[in-house]
Amino acid sequence: MAGFEESDSAPAAPPADPRGDPFLRTRFAIPARPAMFLRRDRLVRHLDRSCPAPLTMVNGAAGAGKTLLVADWATGRTEPLAWLTTEATDQQPAMFWAYFLQALRASGMPLSAELSCPAEAAGAADAGRVNHPLLARLAAELSARDLPVTVVLDQYDRVTDQVIAEQLEFVLHHAGAGLRLILVTRTEPLLPLHRYRAAGDMTEIRDAELAFTPQEAAVLLETHGLHVPLHVAGALVDRTRGWAAGLRLCALAAKESPNPERYLKEFEADRSTVADFLLAEVLKRQTPETQDLLLKVSVLDGFSPALANALTERADAEPLLAGLCRENAFVEDLGHSRYRLHPLFGEILRAHLRMRSPGLEPALHRRAAAWLRSCGSLAETLGHGVAAGDWDFTAGALVDDLAIGELFTGPRSDDLAALFAPMGPEATSPATDLVRAARELARSDLEHGLTHLGRARRSLEGPEGLEGPQGEGRPPDEAAGPATARLSCELLEALAARLTGSPGRAEMAARAAERLREEIPAHLLDRHPEVTALLLTHLGSTRLWAGRFEDARAALSTVTDGPGTAVTASAREECLGRLALIDYLDGWLGRAEHKALEATTAAATMATAAAGTEGSRPAQPPDAMHPTGRALAPGAALPSGLAQPPPSGMARLVLAAVAVERGELSHAQALLDTTDGPDGRGGRAGRGGRRGQGGSDGDLLDPVTEASRAIVAARLLLARGKPRAALAAVESAVRADVVSPWAQGHAALIASAAHLAEGRPETAVKLLQAVPDVQAACVVGAARAQLAMGRPDEAIDLLDRVRPEGRTGPAVTVRATLVRAEAAARTGDAAASRGLVAQALREARRELLRRPFLEVGAWIRPSLDTAPLRVLAAGWLVPGAQRPVEPPRSEGRPPPMVVEELSGRERDVLQRLARTMSTEEIAADLYVSVNTVKTHLKSVYRKLAVNRRNEAVRRARELHLL
């Protein structure tokens, strides 16, 4: 075998170092454990389980706790155990085996006289070679032992001679069960490890297992006198990746700090003893080329060898990175040719880079951004562009990629907004103006948004337009630049039109956008479906404001019916809310409620579905990210276990409006309270007002939202008997370039009802007569005002001239029928009146529509008290049995006309309550929190006038609610 000197015998040698010096006995001693050492039983048990295997490898980075772990396990063991700490001087086989044999003797293992020092101990001419019979006799003596001996070779990474590795493998193989070898090393040993792994004869403990857990870190800190919460220890583990030396050094430094907990959270790695350790033990041990590589890739997070080469401007990154990984030099192999630095090591290297090469860091970020841009990796491009301080390049990359819509929607919208927040006024390209306009308009800041948008449009319409980032990093689609910029501009024009209530402006932007789509590569349009979705959302909203309900429905439905992705989820949610509003305005409560409830879950459903694939978006190249832009990494905004987001502002407004019509006033108020705007009333404080960033409203504050909130708030005030407050609420101005017919009509209708409630029917009639367009709801309101003036014929004449038919739903037709019923009652036709009331009851029952019966006054009570109508009203309008009986009445009063109906979710809770389910079981069954169930239970108790569960169930059964 190579490396063996064939000889029949070995000359005797004194028990001394082959160089003639006494053996260094400290190399045979098991290292002492420090006073603050923490025994980790899980690792000790792992070593215990490894005993039957002939080879155990403890492989980890410097300071990972390898030696102390094995020393702790070895101390106090009863079976024979030899310890040898190897040194770099042991590169000659003779030197290595001299110490190996002496380690066995030091452990108390008897060796025959034939196992003396190798040949060079006697001054052999062929120094560095070991005779074969010596190693064969050693293996034979070991294999003959009744009890195996364990040999620990510490710092084995210092042994780099292939000959020694071959000799050691020979002895290990032929010693059989007599030898168990434990290698403590920073690198992969030069042994045929694959054979041992395949045969199951090897146990491995690596960095991942050596890393401290948060619980272990907390105990370690306690041994240093530091008592911190588990989450603080966990954060420290995240930052150090559980690295033992880093944790101990941080603990020692924190003890000297006046605020240890704060120090552990915020310490500057480059100014700590951790930096001294890593620079000395890792960086300075590398070649100049490797040091240069490490310093330059420190500006990256995850990276490939190709990107590393782009930064170093060399071509040797791949072998250097592979070598660093083998050496456990704080470079992690992520697979698929991806690497990353240990977080602390990266921090320290960046600080060292700034000190060694001031001004180089921005240039490295610029190189990374250019390389990533050429690969089509937008998120990483933006992060490095910002880190380089090159705003023109960064904004140009965003616009060129047609990703301007991601500032408004998708899992990275907040991160993108934060990324561009530091952009100063010195950046003056059309792309930067587009990004500024998008950020301001997203906050409903019209004044600044329109200024930036106008400047961008003027630049784009000039002779040069937007050329995009040229040269370095420019993508191959030269035709994409100007067209994507102009399409981005039209998208923002449509948004501005929506915010200003300008339908004509939105239509022009939509037509221009449609023409520009033909100039843009199909792959960009496919990659950014949010652009089309947002355009249609804005267009549909302006059509809705203009009262063109069918045209609005067509645009909005295109979004809701299209394929759902994470980046279109919020647009789909908005469109569902606006479609729900159209149904509400048309009088169809059930349809409106269904769409509004669908909107409450649309975003959560889309985000959950996109958690694994990010919708239709192709996977981003797995390359670099600077800490500035880490949150932009693909999927970073999609944590597991996504909670359902709150419904959009419009969806909540529609649900509140439906609740008012159903008489669920407390529920309506609760929903309305969650849609408050920055001025406390849901509106903007002037034309240039901003949306409150901390608010819960999911929609932009466009005129549709503002007018809807004013109408719902005013209707709720009317229902609570506060006509003057309702009048004030509906008179609050909504700023828009075009007057909305339905907003004007409903405002007049509410104002009319308020004046009617205070005994001013003439004013009520005049208000509705001033409405320019014929709207069925306003006609019904005018007819009701005519009745109040004692003019039943005029009321019927109004209804006959404009019949509320076709698309008009029960919320309007029921009121019209009740007006006819009251007119019949006033003319003495009681039978016709009861027939019309019965018709209204049948139509209203399907929608649980109660409010119209409360508005009409006391004349309806006698009709409702008749047996046939009581059957129609029982269970939803008038409490009582499905088949009425005549219970005794106190003081001759009729039964209560209306009870406050339970909401759908309250009925769900009540049904499970009747099945004796606990609060926790109900929460799990309905996929809501326990607190939400408790809130619903309190509301159920209040509405049923009970205090306990069993009383609620009994009362609900009496009312036939179960």
Secondary structure, 3 states (H helix, E strand, C coil): CCCEECCCCCCCCCCCCCCCCCCCHHHHCCCCCCCCCCCCHHHHHHHHHCCCCCEEEEECCCCCCHHHHHHHHHCCCCCCEEEEECCCCCCCHHHHHHHHHHHHHHCCCCCCCCCCCCHHHHCCCCCCCEEHHHHHHHHHHHHCCCCCEEEEEECHHHCCCHHHHHHHHHHHHHHHHHEEEEEEECCCCCCCHHHHHHHCCEEEECHHHHCCCHHHHHHHHHHCCCCCCHHHHHHHHHHHCCCHHHHHHHHHHHHCCCCHHHHHHHCCHHHCHHHHHHHHHCHHHCCHHHHHHHHHHCCCCEECHHHHHHHHCCCCHHHHHHHHHHCCCCEEEEECCEEEECHHHHHHHHHHHHHHCCCHHHHHHHHHHHHHHHCCCHHHHHHHHHHHCCHHHHHHHHHHCCCHHHHCCCCCHHHHHHHHCCCCCCCCCHHHHHHHHHHHHHCCCHHHHHHHHHHHHHHHCCCCCCCCCCCCCCCCCCCHHHHHHHHHHHHHHHHHHHHHCCHHHHHHHHHHHHHHHCCCCHHHHHHCHHHHHHHHHHHHHHHHHCCCHHHHHHHHHHHHHCCCCHHHHHHHHHHHHHHHHHHHHCCCHHHHHHHHHHHHHHHHHHHHHHCCCCCCCCCCCCCCCCHHHHHHCCCCCCCCCCCCCCCCHHHHHHHHHHHHHCCCHHHHHHHHHCCCCCCCCCCCCCCCCCCCCCCCCCCCCCHHHHHHHHHHHHHHHHHCCCHHHHHHHHCCCCCCCCCCHHHHHHHHHHHHHHHHHCCCHHHHHHHHHCCCCCCHHHHHHHHHHHHHCCCHHHHHHHHHHCCCCCCCCHHHHHHHHHHHHHHHHHCCCHHHHHHHHHHHHHHHHCCCCCHHHHHCCHHHHHHHCCHHHHHHHECCCECCCCCCCCCCCHHHCCCCCCCCCCCHHHHHHHHHHHCCCCHHHHHHHHCCCHHHHHHHHHHHHHHHCCCCHHHHHHHHHHCCCC
